[in-house]
Amino acid sequence: MFSEVEGDIESIDGVLRITKIRVIYHLKYAEDEEEKVQRAFKSHPLKCPAYMTLRDVVEFTLSLKLVS
C-alpha cells in the first residue's frame, strides 16, 4: 500500500492556511478481500487522529484505488 497526498494552501485574512487535503490510497489485495477492504476504508477516517483533529477546518477528499 502507498498513498498520494496533495493539498491546497490559501491566504485567509492574510495568513496562509491548508484548506484542502486530497488522499488517494493505492492498495493491492486478494479478490476475495474486496468487501473487507471497502468496509475498512469507509470506517477508517473516524479512527484517524489527524482526520478527526482537522476535519472541521480542512476539506478532505479520500479515495481508494484497488489493485487485485
C-alpha positions as CSV (number, residue, x, y, z in Angstrom):
1,M,0.0,0.0,0.0
2,F,1.1,3.5,-0.7
3,S,-0.7,6.9,-0.8
4,E,-0.6,10.1,-2.7
5,V,-1.3,13.2,-0.8
6,E,-1.7,16.8,-2.0
7,G,-3.3,19.9,-0.6
8,D,-4.2,23.4,-1.2
9,I,-2.9,26.4,0.7
10,E,-4.8,29.7,0.6
11,S,-4.4,33.1,2.2
12,I,-7.2,33.7,4.7
13,D,-7.2,37.0,6.4
14,G,-3.5,37.4,5.4
15,V,-2.5,34.1,6.9
16,L,-1.6,31.0,4.8
17,R,-3.7,28.0,5.8
18,I,-4.1,24.5,4.5
19,T,-7.7,24.4,3.2
20,K,-7.9,21.1,1.3
21,I,-6.2,17.8,1.6
22,R,-6.7,15.0,-1.0
23,V,-5.5,11.5,-0.3
24,I,-5.5,8.5,-2.7
25,Y,-4.7,5.2,-1.1
26,H,-3.3,2.6,-3.5
27,L,-3.9,-0.9,-2.2
28,K,-3.1,-4.4,-3.5
29,Y,-5.5,-7.0,-2.2
30,A,-6.7,-10.5,-2.9
31,E,-10.0,-10.5,-4.8
32,D,-11.8,-12.3,-2.0
33,E,-10.9,-9.5,0.4
34,E,-12.5,-6.6,-1.5
35,E,-15.6,-6.4,0.7
36,K,-13.4,-6.2,3.9
37,V,-11.1,-3.6,2.3
38,Q,-14.1,-1.4,1.3
39,R,-15.5,-1.7,4.8
40,A,-12.2,-0.8,6.4
41,F,-11.7,2.2,4.1
42,K,-15.2,3.6,4.8
43,S,-14.7,3.4,8.6
44,H,-11.1,4.5,8.9
45,P,-11.5,8.3,8.9
46,L,-13.3,8.2,12.2
47,K,-10.4,6.3,13.8
48,C,-7.7,8.5,12.3
49,P,-6.4,11.1,14.8
50,A,-5.2,13.5,12.1
51,Y,-8.6,13.4,10.3
52,M,-10.6,13.8,13.5
53,T,-8.4,16.8,14.5
54,L,-8.6,18.6,11.2
55,R,-12.0,17.6,9.7
56,D,-13.8,20.7,10.9
57,V,-11.2,23.1,9.4
58,V,-9.8,21.3,6.4
59,E,-11.8,19.9,3.5
60,F,-10.8,16.2,3.0
61,T,-11.2,14.1,-0.1
62,L,-10.3,10.4,0.5
63,S,-10.3,7.8,-2.3
64,L,-9.1,4.3,-2.8
65,K,-7.5,2.7,-5.8
66,L,-7.7,-1.1,-5.6
67,V,-5.3,-3.3,-7.5
68,S,-6.1,-7.0,-7.5
